[in-house]
Amino acid sequence: MKIKNTFWSLAAVACVGLALTACETESEDNPAAQARLQAQAKVARAEAEATALAKVPGGTVKEAELEKEKGKLIWSFDISQPGTTDIKEVNVDAMTGDVVNIETEKAEKEGKEKD
């Protein structure tokens, strides 16, 4: 009976360890995960950034990240414009270089996202 309990305890610990490892490797904040994403991208950040800025005249990139969103690898840029506190989020497909989405986010919403 003791051997059986020990076995199941070890199995449970192993499952928890595997789950934590899986969470860590999938985090886009993890440098190793970022390196893997960048290795997959066919479009460099500089090229994607130029494409995004062309959609927001006079804009300045405030934040950029490479991420998987809805199964697609994208460069996501938060761009500010003179004369407004709104932020334009421009998503560029990291495989094709095409703009896949542009959203305007109010400054209040952007602040909440960072929390």
Secondary structure, 3 states (H helix, E strand, C coil): CHHHHHHHHHHHHHHHHHHHHHHHHHCCCCHHHHHHHHHHCCCCHHHHHHHHHHCCCCCEEEEEEEEEECCEEEEEEEEECCCCCCEEEEEEECCCCCEEEEEEECHHHHHHHHC
